[in-house]
């Protein structure tokens, strides 16, 4: 990730540009490629003083930022990710140097910094307040930024009064304070990263990872407008290649009528003999023990889920996403029969990535297996840890129960005890705890009382539910009660990636699932 800092103030200041220039000059002593990025501009980009001074990149306009923050944030993220790939270090210059002040600006600056994965450098005009009031102002700003889950890692004082630097250092000993000239301490500031991953940051990183090694994803449901729109978004952002199944003229006409650009998509007619002649004999071979003939295979391949799954099996696609108009069984049963499980896995399972405000949690299995045995629960644990790593989560795994440690008894608890033992045996390097209650798994205060010596308790980020009943209720309760984004279900344990959509999936859900499938196909 590019080293960076978000320079901001909550008031009109004079001198912010000079501070930015000093920072850039020092950065150039360490980094070969230094860029400046303006998250939003106040008017025409060519008239913005930061853009003029540094030939800076920019994300969106100030008006857009205040009219529709969600849309503006997406625009900023897309522009920044593209911009940052060309630089080793980027200084983001937010509200400074005469920008008009609006209520709520400090929170917006914090959210922007958090989403691009950087920290805050606060510019303060110290001539306007007494020493005590300036120090209190910085405390208030730190609290506001804390609410956005982003730390202030440096303070830049303009016209500081005597004694102010000492007072700030006393209150915030870990924050470098620059009064007047910026010095080489700023180089260490640029290497600091926030310890959180907001949903938008995670989604942006997901798209970037998919772009690095571009894969080919087949979408069999070209008769669904949500799928067509998601395909157009994926293609316009160069996330992956897309294959759609259907009559090419009909699919393109439908997309054009709705304003979706699918000119870069490959559209395959599933009745095409060049595919059927290869797929039917292979499907019949795979299902020979079940008595399938080649004629029956031809009929089975008229089911687009089977056809798309065969594309993945035969190497004509790297992964498949379906389910917008099909049940989970219709989507995943063909994958069980054709793609099959990995050699060291006894079961196909699923996880949801729960995009919390400040981190990503992994919940499994919430969609596939009704009542897994201890052996299956252990395999779900190992697969979930692997999936977590794929998406940047360092797994600390909690096998959930109504009991923590030896506090309870019963068949359900014993099953989790045995699953924990088997999972540790299969992969002794993983941090695994179980049985453990959810509160002890996530709350450090509860953990200190119930399981004080555990490396997982109070810090878990991968949660294995003992049954589908518990898992499905659990993820939906969190999703619907707190507004958390739940990405999934992500299938795991298959030789090649196939992922299922909810029939109520939104376009953003489909976009995320396509990107996830592309990333899975890279491994």
KELUMSE-473142 format. One record per residue (C-alpha): residue number from 1; residue in one letter; z, x, y. Coordinates in steps of 0.001 Angstrom, whole numbers, m for minus. Each point is the difference from the previous one (the first is absolute). Example, Ala and Ser with C-alpha at 12.3 -4.5 7.8 and 13.67 -1.06 7.14 Angstrom:
   torro   guti         Z         X         Y
       1      A      7800     12300     m4500
       2      S      m660      1370      3440
This chain:
   torro   guti         Z         X         Y
       1      X         0         0         0
       2      X      m845      1216      3508
       3      X      2993      1272      2000
       4      X       603     m2253      2973
       5      X      2270     m1363      2746
       6      X      m147     m3248      1996
       7      X       759       732      3677
       8      X      1303     m3083      1793
       9      X      2163     m1345      2784
      10      X      1346     m3451       797
      11      X      m648       292      3711
      12      X     m2546      1242      2478
      13      X       329      3749       281
      14      X     m1854      2748      1829
      15      X      m424      3212     m1921
      16      X      m801     m1303     m3464
      17      X     m3480      1509        23
      18      X      1380      3441       819
      19      X      2507      m272     m2844
      20      X     m2852      m935     m2330
      21      X     m2007      2998      1214
      22      X      2900      2379      m652
      23      X       430     m1417     m3502
      24      X     m3707       385      m774
      25      X       m20      3587      1280
      26      X      2891       960     m2295
      27      X     m1495     m1838     m2968
      28      X     m3155      2098       346
      29      X      2046      3144      m701
      30      X       645     m1301     m3533
      31      X     m2757     m2488      m847
      32      X     m3747       586        13
      33      X      m874     m3645       626
      34      X      2125     m1933      2513
      35      X      m886     m3538      1067
      36      X      1372     m2558      2459
      37      X       m87     m3713      m802
      38      X       684     m2954      2272
      39      X      1150     m3038     m2037
      40      X     m1086     m2319      2796
      41      X     m1767       465      3328
      42      X       695     m1934      3186
      43      X     m3617      m832       770
      44      X     m3378      1581      m731
      45      X       646      3016     m2225
      46      X     m2037      2320      2206
      47      X      2320      m786      2922
      48      X      3272       602     m1867
      49      X      1719      3169      1349
      50      X      1068      1204     m3460
      51      X     m3496      m471     m1419
      52      X     m1480      1782      3026
      53      X      2418      2939      m150
      54      X      m129       665     m3744
      55      X     m3200     m1698     m1183
      56      X      2438     m2055     m2063
      57      X      m779     m2447     m2741
      58      X      1274     m3551       466
      59      X       853     m3067     m2031
      60      X      m240     m3192      2033
      61      X       624     m1468      3443
      62      X      3278      m830      1642
      63      X      m984     m3679       297
      64      X      m743      m192     m3731
      65      X      3322      1677      m734
      66      X      1985     m2661      1848
      67      X     m2115     m3034      m937
      68      X       m90       570     m3763
      69      X      2225      2832     m1206
      70      X      m898      m357     m3681
      71      X     m3731       192       646
      72      X       425      2823      2510
      73      X      2207      1956     m2382
      74      X     m2681      m187     m2682
      75      X     m2573      1254      2502
      76      X      2286      2876      1008
      77      X       646       923     m3630
      78      X     m3695        14      m924
      79      X      m934      2106      3018
      80      X      2904      2414      m423
      81      X      m555       625     m3703
      82      X     m3639       788       648
      83      X       863      2191      2999
      84      X      2847      1919     m1663
      85      X     m2127      1211     m2911
      86      X     m1691      2476      2369
      87      X      3253      1586      1246
      88      X      2960      2035     m1250
      89      X      2291     m1386      2718
      90      X      m304     m3070      2213
      91      X      1986      m918      3103
      92      X         8     m3761       469
      93      X       549      m957      3626
      94      X      1351     m3502       397
      95      X      1622     m1456      3120
      96      X       248      2758      2631
      97      X     m1448      1098      3322
      98      X       m74     m3107      2117
      99      X      m664     m2557     m2750
     100      X      1231     m3444      1056
     101      X      3198     m1084     m1723
     102      X       270     m3111     m2200
     103      X      3018     m1552     m1757
     104      X       232      1045     m3629
     105      X     m2055      3148       530
     106      X      2532      2332     m1583
     107      X        21     m2045     m3209
     108      X     m3789       m36      m127
     109      X       m97      3767       495
     110      X      2475       414     m2840
     111      X     m1992     m2240     m2332
     112      X     m3209      1841       821
     113      X      1611      3383      m672
     114      X      1483     m1229     m3270
     115      X     m3314     m1390     m1205
     116      X     m1930      3201       656
     117      X      2774      2019     m1649
     118      X      1335      2014      2915
     119      X      3163       334      2099
     120      X       719      m592      3697
     121      X       155      2498      2856
     122      X      1707     m1878      2850
     123      X     m1005       817      3592
     124      X      2767      m841      2498
     125      X       m73       215      3785
     126      X      3569      1228       548
     127      X      m190      m150      3794
     128      X       494     m3771       m15
     129      X      3476      m130     m1536
     130      X      3303      1804      m137
     131      X       709      2354     m2898
     132      X      2086     m2633     m1798
     133      X     m2568     m2750       493
     134      X     m2872      2219     m1166
     135      X      1913       968     m3140
     136      X       785     m3665      m624
     137      X     m3660      m882       523
     138      X     m1000      2487     m2703
     139      X      2628     m1474     m2337
     140      X     m1471     m3452       603
     141      X     m3541      1244      m665
     142      X      1144      1666     m3235
     143      X      1529     m3297     m1120
     144      X     m3184     m1923       784
     145      X     m2109      2529     m1879
     146      X      2439      m160     m2896
     147      X      m746     m3712      m294
     148      X     m3643       968      m493
     149      X      1089      2546     m2670
     150      X     m1288      2995      1936
     151      X      2173      2836      1386
     152      X       m98      1671      3395
     153      X      m447      3684      m864
     154      X      m373      1452      3493
     155      X       812      m844      3622
     156      X     m1998      1200      3025
     157      X      1856      m180      3323
     158      X     m1712      m185      3355
     159      X      2169      1141      2943
     160      X      3256       243     m2018
     161      X      3310       107      1839
     162      X      2511      2741      m715
     163      X      2027      m622     m3144
     164      X     m2424     m2533     m1517
     165      X     m1406      2294     m2681
     166      X      3493       935     m1168
     167      X      1046     m3657      m222
     168      X     m3077      m974     m2012
     169      X       502      2983     m2312
     170      X      3578     m1088      m573
     171      X     m1002     m3588      m824
     172      X     m3134       924     m2000
     173      X       431      3573     m1283
     174      X     m2999      m272     m2351
     175      X     m2491     m1022      2707
     176      X     m1661      2816      1990
     177      X       126      m649      3757
     178      X     m2739      1465      2194
     179      X       886       189      3688
     180      X     m2897      1358      2010
     181      X     m2078      2277     m2240
     182      X      m800      m865     m3593
     183      X       661      2862     m2395
     184      X      m753       913     m3622
     185      X      2680     m2322     m1368
     186      X     m2672     m2675       286
     187      X     m1775      1522     m3017
     188      X      2900     m1001     m2263
     189      X        25     m3487      1517
     190      X     m3627      m531     m1050
     191      X       793       646     m3660
     192      X      2619     m2777      m153
     193      X      m957     m3259     m1693
     194      X      1791     m3363       m14
     195      X      1714      m763     m3294
     196      X     m1573     m3450      m207
     197      X     m3354     m1554      m930
     198      X      m622     m3295      1799
     199      X     m2487     m2411     m1629
     200      X     m2848       811      2367
     201      X       475      3732      m536
     202      X         9      m492     m3777
     203      X     m3165     m2088       137
     204      X     m1732      2539      2210
     205      X       975      2853     m2322
     206      X     m1261     m2052     m2914
     207      X     m3439      m346      1604
     208      X       m69      3722       789
     209      X       858       954     m3571
     210      X     m2753     m2245     m1333
     211      X     m2551      1613      2358
     212      X       818      3547     m1150
     213      X     m1535      m522     m3447
     214      X     m2127     m3109       355
     215      X      m174     m2245     m3075
     216      X     m2072     m3004     m1090
     217      X      1802     m3340      m360
     218      X     m1604     m3094     m1528
     219      X       856     m3466      1338
     220      X     m1268     m2738     m2328
     221      X       881     m2922      2294
     222      X     m2853       144      2517
     223      X       177     m3782       313
     224      X      3271       276      1976
     225      X      m217       514      3769
     226      X      3292      1943        50
     227      X     m1445      2502     m2453
     228      X     m3180       384      2063
     229      X      1974       550      3198
     230      X      2289      2532     m1694
     231      X     m3038      1820     m1382
     232      X     m1532       219      3477
     233      X      3271      1443      1409
     234      X       248      2595     m2771
     235      X     m3622      1052       509
     236      X       192       130      3800
     237      X      3039      2286      m262
     238      X     m1583      2214     m2699
     239      X      2951      m587     m2343
     240      X     m1970      m365     m3242
     241      X     m3366     m1010     m1373
     242      X      m251     m3663      m953
     243      X     m1879     m1743     m2804
     244      X      m327     m3802       128
     245      X     m1219     m2173     m2872
     246      X     m2489     m2780       669
     247      X     m3490      m802      1226
     248      X      m730      2535      2731
     249      X     m1889     m2330      2331
     250      X      2647     m2718      m294
     251      X      2914      2386       536
     252      X     m1592      1651      3045
     253      X      m978     m3360      1488
     254      X      3524     m1334      m403
     255      X      1487      3132      1556
     256      X     m2433       m23      2931
     257      X       735     m3655       681
     258      X      3683       910       397
     259      X      m607      3175      1991
     260      X       910      2516     m2734
     261      X     m2027      3210      m316
     262      X      m606       827     m3670
     263      X     m3031      2219       539
     264      X      1833      2939     m1595
     265      X      1145     m1970     m3070
     266      X     m1733       175     m3345
     267      X      m650     m3467     m1364
     268      X      m673      m279     m3725
     269      X     m1356     m3044     m1789
     270      X      2130      m406     m3143
     271      X     m3025     m1344     m1871
     272      X     m1831      3309       545
     273      X     m1270      1085     m3418
     274      X       450      3696       791
     275      X      3770      m598        52
     276      X       202     m2646     m2696
     277      X     m1906      2160     m2489
     278      X      2653      2722       349
     279      X      3078     m2143       370
     280      X      m464     m2514     m2840
     281      X      m185      2539     m2870
     282      X      2987      1918      1374
     283      X      2117     m3139       431
     284      X      m890     m1070     m3538
     285      X      1072      3444     m1263
     286      X      3304      m159      1875
     287      X       752     m3480     m1376
     288      X     m1448       518     m3478
     289      X      3400      m306     m1673
     290      X       268     m3455      1530
     291      X     m3372      m910     m1492
     292      X     m2017        m2      3232
     293      X     m3775       199      m465
     294      X     m2476      1284      2554
     295      X     m1184     m3572       656
     296      X      3584     m1044       692
     297      X       405      3019      2282
     298      X     m3001     m1149      2035
     299      X      1683     m3381       478
     300      X      3337      1592       859
     301      X     m1648      2168      2674
     302      X     m1064     m3123      1873
     303      X      3661       m75      1027
     304      X       m63      2227      3089
     305      X      3491      1363      m722
     306      X     m1311      1409     m3286
     307      X     m3182      1295      1633
     308      X      1924      1768      2775
     309      X      2506      1439     m2464
     310      X     m2885      1382     m2059
     311      X     m1376      1617      3157
     312      X      3275      1897       328
     313      X        74       883     m3703
     314      X     m3583      1283        78
     315      X       544      2086      3148
     316      X     m2203     m2144      2245
     317      X      3079      m720      2147
     318      X      3293      1841       408
     319      X      2197     m3085       281
     320      X       m10     m3780       271
     321      X      1750     m2540      2244
     322      X       m69     m3700      m880
     323      X      2183     m3116       m32
     324      X      m827     m1748      3282
     325      X     m1532     m2822     m2050
     326      X      1307       847     m3467
     327      X      3349       m92     m1741
     328      X      1890      3182      m782
     329      X      m867      m419     m3689
     330      X     m3712      m386       760
     331      X       101      3205      2017
     332      X      2102      2289     m2163
     333      X      m588     m1109     m3611
     334      X     m3479      1622       m23
     335      X      1584      3257      1144
     336      X      2486      m118     m2903
     337      X     m2902      m452     m2420
     338      X     m2462      2445      1533
     339      X      1693      2657      2148
     340      X      3272         0     m1972
     341      X      3251      1830       661
     342      X       545      3696       595
     343      X       853      1952     m3177
     344      X      3670       531       916
     345      X       624     m3571      1211
     346      X       811     m2960     m2219
     347      X      m444     m2678      2647
     348      X     m1969     m1005      3072
     349      X      2335      m957      2827
     350      X       m24      m505      3756
     351      X      1763       901      3207
     352      X        51     m1298      3536
     353      X       201      2394      2929
     354      X      2481     m1621      2384
     355      X      m817      1184      3527
     356      X      3359      m189      1743
     357      X       395       642      3727
     358      X       992      3627      m560
     359      X      m989       943     m3564
     360      X     m1930      m934     m3127
     361      X      1805     m1356     m3058
     362      X     m1502      m501     m3454
     363      X       842     m3101     m2092
     364      X     m1012      m341     m3656
     365      X      m866     m1810     m2203
     366      X      m396     m3180      2031
     367      X     m3281     m1390     m1326
     368      X      m901       776     m3620
     369      X      2698       383     m2691
     370      X      2345     m2901      m645
     371      X      2856      1580     m1953
     372      X      m639      3694      m611
     373      X      1867      1770     m2790
     374      X      2087      3078       849
     375      X     m2914      2222     m1096
     376      X     m2404     m1945      2171
     377      X      2438        35      2919
     378      X       205      3784      m344
     379      X     m3823       242        87
     380      X       m89     m2279      3056
     381      X      2508      2367      1639
     382      X     m2153      3076      m663
     383      X     m3210     m1736      1108
     384      X      1670     m1284      3170
     385      X      1185      3503       872
     386      X     m3550      1303      m397
     387      X     m1358     m2768      2211
     388      X      2674       682      2613
     389      X     m1027      3666       147
     390      X     m3662      m972       378
     391      X       882     m1834      3190
     392      X      2330      2550      1552
     393      X      3352     m1336     m1219
     394      X      2298      2636     m1528
     395      X      1520     m2182     m2752
     396      X      3721      m674      m268
     397      X        72     m2680     m2663
     398      X      2474     m2815      m536
     399      X      m133     m2072     m3208
     400      X      1504     m3223      1248
     401      X      2580     m2211     m1662
     402      X      2835     m2336       883
     403      X      2272      2906      m950
     404      X       494      3462      1492
     405      X       803      2730     m2494
     406      X      2506     m1245     m2555
     407      X      1379     m2822      2133
     408      X     m1609     m2726     m2121
     409      X      m960      m682     m3599
     410      X     m2510     m2084     m1902
     411      X     m3423       229     m1609
     412      X     m1853        67      3327
     413      X      2110      2886      1271
     414      X      m359      1920     m3256
     415      X     m3782      m341       184
     416      X        19      1681      3421
     417      X      2373      2698     m1272
     418      X     m2411       775     m2828
     419      X     m3048      m119      2285
     420      X      1691      2468      2357
     421      X       736      2360     m2883
     422      X     m3586      m157     m1270
     423      X     m1511       507      3453
     424      X      2179      3055       638
     425      X      m979      1339     m3400
     426      X     m3712      m472       732
     427      X       208      1686      3395
     428      X      3269      1872       629
     429      X     m1242      1216      3398
     430      X        68     m3485      1537
     431      X      3020     m1284      1924
     432      X       898     m3163     m1937
     433      X      3090     m2184       184
     434      X       853     m3085     m1994
     435      X      1318     m2509      m519
     436      X       653      m506      3703
     437      X       275     m3000      2299
     438      X     m2370      m284      2944
     439      X      2715       393      2636
     440      X      1265      3206     m1606
     441      X     m3559      1283      m226
     442      X      m823      m423      3717
     443      X      3264         1      1960
     444      X      1730      3412       312
     445      X      3357     m1642       761
     446      X      m109     m2108     m3163
     447      X     m1305      2967     m1971
     448      X      2984      2146       999
     449      X      2314     m2596     m1511
     450      X     m1924      m973     m3117
     451      X     m1850      3190      m972
     452      X      1170      2874      2227
     453      X     m1545      2901     m1917
     454      X     m3491     m1412      m485
     455      X     m3029      1743      1591
     456      X     m1762     m3395        86
     457      X      2661     m2556       985
     458      X      m292      m967      3665
     459      X     m3353      1808       279
     460      X     m2258     m1694     m2562
     461      X     m3612      m712       920
     462      X     m1452     m1064     m3368
     463      X      1537     m3113     m1547
     464      X      m611     m1048     m3601
     465      X       841     m3634      m667
     466      X      1158      m935     m3528
     467      X     m2388     m2960      m340
     468      X     m2960     m1697      1625
     469      X      2277     m2867       969
     470      X      2253      2311      2016
     471      X     m2820      2142      1373
     472      X     m2264     m2776      1209
     473      X      2864     m1869      1637
     474      X      1317      3230      1508
     475      X     m3175      1185      1676
     476      X      m883     m3447      1329
     477      X      3507      m543      1350
     478      X      m159      3268      1948
     479      X     m3586      m607      1116
     480      X       506     m3552      1235
     481      X      3497       401      1434
     482      X      m610      3164      2009
     483      X     m3727       m11       701
     484      X      m524      3189     m1981
     485      X     m3594       841      m980
     486      X      m283        10     m3809
     487      X     m3047      1950     m1198
     488      X      m976      m759     m3561
     489      X       299      m641     m2810
     490      X     m1223      3508      m791
     491      X      m734       322     m3699
     492      X      1126      3201     m1700
     493      X      m324      1469     m3451
     494      X     m3769      m565      m355
     495      X     m2474      2822      m584
     496      X     m1914     m1076      3110
     497      X      1153     m2116      2961
     498      X      m376     m3787       m27
     499      X      1991     m2039      2498
     500      X       736     m3684       309
     501      X        72     m2063      3187
     502      X      2035     m3085       721
     503      X     m2242     m3037       374
     504      X      1700      m461      3369
     505      X      m800      3565      1072
     506      X      m796       638      3654
     507      X     m2884      2240      1040
     508      X      2482      2797       853
     509      X      1488      m301     m3501
     510      X     m3440       483     m1532
     511      X      m756      2969      2263
     512      X      3290      1666      m998
     513      X      m627      m637     m3699
     514      X     m3493      1488       142
     515      X      1394      3119      1706
     516      X      2800       253     m2562
     517      X     m2502      m286     m2849
     518      X     m2112      2753      1545
     519      X      3038      2295       270
     520      X      1008      m751     m3607
     521      X     m3520       947     m1100
     522      X       427      3459      1543
     523      X      2594       942     m2619
